Amino acid sequence: MEISKIGVIGGGSSYTPELIEGIISQASHLQVKEMVLMDIDPRRLEIVGALATRMVNKVGLPTEIALSSSLEQTLEGANFVITQVRVGGIAGRILDEKIPLAYGLIGQETTGPGGFSLALRTIPVVQKIAEELSRRSPDAWLINFTNPSGLITEAVRRSSPIKVVGLCNGPISMRKYVAHLMGLPAKDLYIRTIGLNHLNWADQILGQGENLLSQVIQTISCHPELIDTGYFPFAPDLLQSLQLLPCAYLQYYYNREEKLDELKKATKTRGEEVAELDRRLLLKYADSNLEEKPKELEARGGIWYSEAAIELISSIVNDKGDIHTLNVVNNGAILDLPEDAVVEIPCLVRREAVYPLSVGRLPLAVRGLVQAVKSYEQLTIEAALEGSYSKALQALLAHPLVPSFGLAKQVLDAFLGAQKDYLRQFG
């Protein structure tokens, strides 16, 4: 089935070739007439846009790649809009990582104080995009890949009537890794993850006509070397106790002291590593002989992003009625969280809407952590939308990775000083 236009906000991102690869791979099910890449950095946009054009031309795809610096032009007449922006750029991310570390706290892109700072900067920008989309293309879908994905998606839902879902490559990555671990085709596995974006657990792994969760946990437990892979970084005793498979980001909670020590000892933050990788990728993209996504992009962290994003769009357009793990309004799916909260759970995808599948109550072992982080998220949204210093302070204090009022205030003041150009709502 054909759709006329996809707009990509942040089209100059090094992730964009992932999206183009996704459109190419889904060409038998989804034909895209025009893809508009919009970015505020003209040099990046030109380099990435040229590669995107070469990629579709190589396979003879009729998709037109258009470049734009105009938000209005990008949104006008769009069927789908994908947001992949980073307000403050990589430099902002590096500050998000370094400032908490200076106060003895986890410094990470989307988890803890770093994710808080990113959210404060990002919410007003994505809110503006949503408002303009509701005027230009009120029937369009907004697919939010901007981090922290669940939190940003909830902020949009609070302030805009548009159709929006949040997307993360975490769930599809878990399915791929588990399938590889168990020697099974990924397409034959169904993994139910429950919780929030970057704070979820698999409580069902269905394959071969049974729930394989216990077998997966036992396999991981028998291979301690997997702890060092970064995707199963959890002690076997923890997994055996929980009888849940945590997403990789939960290492910042379950292995807090070890991760903090590791981050302090590192010669570079992950953001500094990404900045170098980004420079190398752009140099590679600028090669006029390059006509496909380079393998080096996998190291950037967005592996399988295109598969998740374009398969979702194809499912909506073709009314497939299949299941995707998405960030959507709870609507009672998780009984332990507010109905209007955004959660990350499996959803039935139809053309007219996505429907969260009922989870019931969260296991008691994880319920309190999820509720605490959701309180932090909702306070962060209120702080960003209202420009409220008091609520920003409450939000940081509510986060499980911030242990005291004094530290919360110091970190907040440091962020407001260092990122003041992007936090004008706080005066």
Buried (B, 14 or more C-beta within 10 A) or exposed (E): EEBEBBBBBBBBBBBBBBBBBBBBBBBEBBBBEBBBBBBEBEEBBBBBBBBBBBBBEEBEBEBEBBBBEEBEBBBBBBBBBBBBBBBBBBEBBBBBBBBBBEBEBBBBBBBBBBBBBBBBBBBBBBBEBBBBBBEBBEEBBBBBBBBBBBBBBBBBBBBBEBBBBBBBBBBBBBBBBBBEBBEBEBEEBEBBBBBBBBBBBBBBBBBEEEBBBEBBBBBBBEEEEBBEEEBBBBEBEBBEEBEBBBBBBBBBBBBBEEBBEEBEEBEEBBBBBBBEBBEEBBEBBBEEEBBBBBEEBEEBBBBBBBBBBBBBBBBBBBEBEBBBBBBBBBEEBBEBBBEEBBBBBBBBBBEEEBBBEEBEEBBEEBBEBBBBBBBBBBBBBBBBBEBBBEBBBBBBBBBBBBEEEEBBBBBBEBBBEBBEEBBEBBE
